[in-house]
Amino acid sequence: MSKKKSMFRLLVLCISTAVIFSSCEEQKPPGLDLGDTRAADSSYIASVESKQDKVILIEELTGVQCANCPKAAKNIKTMSDANPGRILAVGMHPPLAGGFTEPIPTKSLYDFRVASIDEIITKLGGLTGGLPSGSINREQKSAGVIFDSDYPAWIGRVTPMLSQTTPVNMYVNSSYSADNNSGEVVIKVSLTENITDDIYLTAYITENDIEDYQDDAGDKKLYMHQHVYRKAITSVSGSSLNFTAKNAGTVLQKRLKFEANIEGDNAWNLDNCKVVAFVHKSGSDQSILQAAEVKLK
């Protein structure tokens, strides 16, 4: 055999071997994250799922010096108890409400006001009445009005929403490491039909069972505050889900990082915290398509 032919065969053998080893390397299946290179946004195609029951979110504007606010909270609890897992709430104490949300002098242990709540209210068109008030799935009560201060009538608005269908299913998982005070939320949104609107994902952290004073019909007494808004872990406008075609069977995944507030007077009790996430539209129609809730850890 000539030297030229031997070298040619050796070259062919090397190329074949490289191809074989390359084909044996671990490939990333669609939608599966590997190692520390996990993407914040990812998507894949799967079978179209059966639609989940629609979950309704009430963004409740409340305050510790609002004498009628406990009545609105009781209405929410009544609706939630009657429809387990179908109605979620976030109790927001907006600084812009002035004296209604200021801590009660000489009594309050905590200050529940968070500046980003005011940003959320502005995004949703502003506060058109007093407290209590609520956004019911961000559906407009009337043209351009989302927040509704007629809390006895909320049940009349919520009930028909429970029979509506939703074009997205949601799955939420949260993990937390005390070693470096770091949390991660993984949210999967499975499209059950084609979506042409721009859609966004927003996520909050809430805390339950915070005992502190509350004005209840003029009586300032100890009260168990529930689903208190602590922080948004997306921007208040949400994180875009428009990074791929939004056809039925598409699964969109978001990874969100957060740090918990574990120091100071308003430190969170992480055992009582939850992550509330929801998919919504943007622009003139900001209605919520689906919501979900999971324990923070």
C-alpha positions as CSV (number, residue, x, y, z in Angstrom):
1,M,0.0,0.0,0.0
2,S,1.3,3.4,-0.9
3,K,2.1,6.0,1.7
4,K,-0.5,8.3,0.2
5,K,-3.3,5.7,0.5
6,S,-2.3,4.9,4.1
7,M,-2.5,8.5,5.1
8,F,-5.9,8.9,3.4
9,R,-7.3,5.9,5.3
10,L,-6.0,7.3,8.6
11,L,-7.7,10.6,7.9
12,V,-11.0,8.9,7.1
13,L,-10.7,6.8,10.3
14,C,-10.1,10.0,12.4
15,I,-13.1,11.8,10.9
16,S,-15.3,8.8,11.5
17,T,-14.2,8.4,15.1
18,A,-14.9,12.1,15.8
19,V,-18.4,11.8,14.3
20,I,-19.1,8.8,16.5
21,F,-18.0,10.4,19.7
22,S,-19.8,13.6,18.8
23,S,-23.1,11.7,18.3
24,C,-22.6,10.1,21.7
25,E,-22.4,13.4,23.6
26,E,-25.3,14.2,25.8
27,Q,-27.8,16.4,23.9
28,K,-30.2,18.8,25.6
29,P,-33.8,17.5,25.0
30,P,-36.3,20.2,24.3
31,G,-37.3,22.0,27.4
32,L,-34.8,20.2,29.7
33,D,-32.2,22.3,31.5
34,L,-28.8,20.8,32.2
35,G,-26.2,21.9,34.7
36,D,-25.6,25.6,35.6
37,T,-26.3,26.8,32.1
38,R,-30.0,26.8,32.7
39,A,-31.8,29.5,30.7
40,A,-34.0,32.0,32.2
41,D,-36.4,31.6,29.3
42,S,-37.0,28.3,27.4
43,S,-39.7,26.6,25.5
44,Y,-40.6,23.3,23.9
45,I,-43.5,21.6,22.1
46,A,-45.7,18.9,23.9
47,S,-49.1,17.4,23.5
48,V,-51.9,19.9,24.1
49,E,-53.2,19.5,27.6
50,S,-56.7,19.5,29.0
51,K,-57.6,22.9,30.4
52,Q,-57.2,23.5,34.1
53,D,-59.9,25.1,36.1
54,K,-59.5,28.8,35.9
55,V,-58.1,30.4,39.1
56,I,-59.2,33.9,40.0
57,L,-56.8,36.5,41.6
58,I,-58.0,39.4,43.8
59,E,-55.4,42.1,44.3
60,E,-56.9,43.6,47.5
61,L,-56.0,47.1,48.5
62,T,-56.2,47.3,52.3
63,G,-54.8,49.2,55.3
64,V,-54.3,48.7,59.0
65,Q,-56.2,52.0,59.7
66,C,-59.0,51.2,57.3
67,A,-62.0,50.3,59.5
68,N,-64.0,48.5,56.7
69,C,-61.1,46.5,55.3
70,P,-61.6,43.5,57.5
71,K,-65.1,43.2,56.0
72,A,-63.6,42.9,52.5
73,A,-61.1,40.3,53.8
74,K,-63.9,38.3,55.3
75,N,-65.7,38.4,51.9
76,I,-62.6,37.0,50.2
77,K,-62.3,34.2,52.7
78,T,-66.0,33.3,52.3
79,M,-65.5,33.1,48.5
80,S,-62.3,31.2,48.8
81,D,-63.7,28.7,51.3
82,A,-66.6,28.0,49.0
83,N,-64.3,27.5,46.0
84,P,-61.1,25.7,47.3
85,G,-58.1,26.5,45.2
86,R,-60.0,28.6,42.8
87,I,-59.6,32.1,44.4
88,L,-56.3,33.6,45.4
89,A,-55.7,37.0,47.1
90,V,-52.9,39.4,47.6
91,G,-53.3,42.0,50.4
92,M,-51.6,45.2,49.3
93,H,-51.0,48.2,51.7
94,P,-50.4,51.1,49.3
95,P,-48.4,54.1,50.6
96,L,-50.4,56.4,48.4
97,A,-53.5,55.7,50.5
98,G,-52.0,57.9,53.2
99,G,-53.4,57.5,56.8
100,F,-55.3,54.3,55.9
101,T,-52.1,52.3,55.5
102,E,-49.8,54.0,58.0
103,P,-48.9,51.9,61.1
104,I,-51.2,52.6,64.1
105,P,-49.2,54.8,66.5
106,T,-48.0,53.1,69.7
107,K,-49.6,49.8,68.6
108,S,-48.4,48.5,65.2
109,L,-45.4,46.2,65.2
110,Y,-44.9,46.2,61.4
111,D,-45.2,48.5,58.4
112,F,-46.8,46.6,55.5
113,R,-46.4,49.4,53.0
114,V,-44.3,48.7,49.9
115,A,-43.5,51.3,47.3
116,S,-44.0,48.9,44.4
117,I,-47.7,48.6,45.3
118,D,-48.2,52.2,44.2
119,E,-46.5,51.3,40.9
120,I,-49.0,48.4,40.4
121,I,-51.9,50.7,41.1
122,T,-50.7,53.3,38.6
123,K,-50.2,50.5,36.0
124,L,-53.8,49.4,36.5
125,G,-55.2,52.8,36.0
126,G,-55.1,54.3,39.5
127,L,-57.3,54.2,42.5
128,T,-60.8,55.6,41.8
129,G,-62.4,55.1,45.2
130,G,-61.3,54.6,48.8
131,L,-60.2,51.5,50.7
132,P,-61.0,48.7,50.6
133,S,-60.7,48.2,46.9
134,G,-59.9,45.2,44.7
135,S,-58.8,44.2,41.3
136,I,-60.8,41.2,40.3
137,N,-58.6,39.3,37.9
138,R,-57.7,42.7,36.5
139,E,-61.0,42.7,34.6
140,Q,-62.4,46.2,34.0
141,K,-65.4,47.1,36.2
142,S,-66.2,49.8,33.7
143,A,-64.3,51.6,31.0
144,G,-60.8,52.1,32.2
145,V,-61.7,51.2,35.8
146,I,-60.1,48.1,37.3
147,F,-60.1,48.7,41.1
148,D,-63.5,48.1,42.6
149,S,-64.4,49.5,46.0
150,D,-67.8,47.9,46.1
151,Y,-66.5,44.9,48.0
152,P,-70.0,43.4,48.9
153,A,-70.5,43.0,45.1
154,W,-67.2,41.2,44.4
155,I,-68.9,37.8,44.7
156,G,-71.2,38.7,41.9
157,R,-68.2,39.5,39.7
158,V,-66.2,36.4,40.7
159,T,-68.8,33.8,40.3
160,P,-69.2,33.9,36.5
161,M,-65.4,34.0,36.1
162,L,-65.2,30.6,37.7
163,S,-67.0,29.0,34.8
164,Q,-64.7,30.7,32.1
165,T,-62.1,28.7,30.3
166,T,-58.4,29.6,30.2
167,P,-55.9,29.2,27.3
168,V,-53.0,28.5,29.6
169,N,-52.2,25.9,32.3
170,M,-49.7,26.9,35.0
171,Y,-47.2,24.9,37.1
172,V,-45.1,26.7,39.8
173,N,-42.2,25.3,41.8
174,S,-40.2,27.3,44.4
175,S,-37.0,26.5,46.2
176,Y,-34.9,28.3,48.8
177,S,-31.4,28.0,50.2
178,A,-30.8,29.5,53.6
179,D,-27.0,29.3,53.0
180,N,-26.9,32.3,50.7
181,N,-30.5,33.5,51.1
182,S,-31.3,32.8,47.5
183,G,-34.5,31.5,46.1
184,E,-35.6,30.3,42.6
185,V,-39.0,30.0,41.2
186,V,-39.6,27.9,38.1
187,I,-42.9,28.5,36.3
188,K,-44.2,26.5,33.3
189,V,-47.0,27.8,31.2
190,S,-48.6,25.3,28.9
191,L,-50.7,26.7,26.1
192,T,-54.0,24.9,25.6
193,E,-54.9,27.0,22.5
194,N,-53.3,29.4,20.1
195,I,-52.6,32.9,21.6
196,T,-52.2,36.0,19.5
197,D,-52.1,38.6,22.3
198,D,-48.9,39.6,24.0
199,I,-48.8,37.9,27.4
200,Y,-46.7,38.4,30.5
201,L,-45.9,36.7,33.7
202,T,-45.9,38.5,37.1
203,A,-45.0,36.9,40.4
204,Y,-45.4,38.2,44.0
205,I,-44.3,36.9,47.4
206,T,-47.0,37.0,50.1
207,E,-47.0,36.2,53.8
208,N,-49.7,34.7,55.9
209,D,-50.5,34.7,59.7
210,I,-48.9,38.0,60.7
211,E,-50.4,39.0,64.0
212,D,-50.5,42.8,64.4
213,Y,-53.0,45.5,65.1
214,Q,-55.9,46.5,62.8
215,D,-58.7,49.0,62.9
216,D,-61.8,46.8,62.7
217,A,-64.9,48.9,62.7
218,G,-63.2,51.4,64.9
219,D,-61.8,48.9,67.4
220,K,-58.0,48.8,67.1
221,K,-57.2,45.2,68.1
222,L,-54.8,42.4,67.4
223,Y,-55.7,40.8,64.1
224,M,-54.2,38.0,61.9
225,H,-53.2,39.5,58.6
226,Q,-53.3,37.2,55.6
227,H,-51.7,37.0,52.2
228,V,-49.8,40.3,52.8
229,Y,-47.8,41.5,49.7
230,R,-44.1,41.5,50.4
231,K,-42.4,41.8,47.1
232,A,-42.7,41.5,43.3
233,I,-40.0,39.1,41.9
234,T,-40.7,40.2,38.4
235,S,-41.1,43.9,37.3
236,V,-44.6,45.2,38.2
237,S,-45.3,45.2,34.4
238,G,-44.4,41.5,34.3
239,S,-41.9,39.4,32.4
240,S,-42.5,38.8,28.7
241,L,-43.7,35.4,27.5
242,N,-43.5,36.4,23.9
243,F,-40.1,34.9,23.1
244,T,-41.5,32.2,20.8
245,A,-44.6,31.3,18.8
246,K,-47.5,30.9,21.1
247,N,-49.4,27.9,19.6
248,A,-51.4,25.2,21.3
249,G,-49.0,22.7,22.8
250,T,-46.2,25.2,23.4
251,V,-44.7,25.1,26.9
252,L,-43.0,28.3,28.1
253,Q,-40.7,28.2,31.1
254,K,-39.4,31.0,33.2
255,R,-36.8,30.9,36.0
256,L,-36.9,33.8,38.5
257,K,-34.4,34.5,41.2
258,F,-35.1,36.3,44.5
259,E,-33.7,37.2,47.8
260,A,-35.8,37.0,51.0
261,N,-36.0,39.8,53.5
262,I,-34.7,38.0,56.6
263,E,-33.4,41.0,58.7
264,G,-34.9,44.0,60.3
265,D,-38.3,44.9,61.7
266,N,-40.2,43.7,58.7
267,A,-38.3,40.4,58.2
268,W,-40.4,37.7,56.7
269,N,-41.4,34.4,58.3
270,L,-40.4,32.2,55.3
271,D,-42.4,29.3,56.6
272,N,-45.6,31.4,56.1
273,C,-44.6,32.8,52.7
274,K,-46.0,31.9,49.3
275,V,-45.3,32.7,45.7
276,V,-48.3,33.9,43.7
277,A,-47.8,33.9,39.9
278,F,-50.1,34.8,37.1
279,V,-50.2,35.2,33.3
280,H,-51.9,38.3,32.0
281,K,-52.3,40.5,29.0
282,S,-50.9,44.0,28.7
283,G,-52.1,47.4,27.4
284,S,-55.8,48.4,27.5
285,D,-56.8,44.9,28.4
286,Q,-54.7,43.6,31.3
287,S,-56.9,40.7,32.3
288,I,-55.4,37.7,34.0
289,L,-55.6,34.4,32.1
290,Q,-54.5,32.1,34.9
291,A,-53.0,32.2,38.4
292,A,-51.2,29.8,40.7
293,E,-49.8,29.7,44.2
294,V,-47.1,27.6,45.9
295,K,-45.2,27.7,49.2
296,L,-42.0,29.7,49.1
297,K,-40.0,26.7,50.4
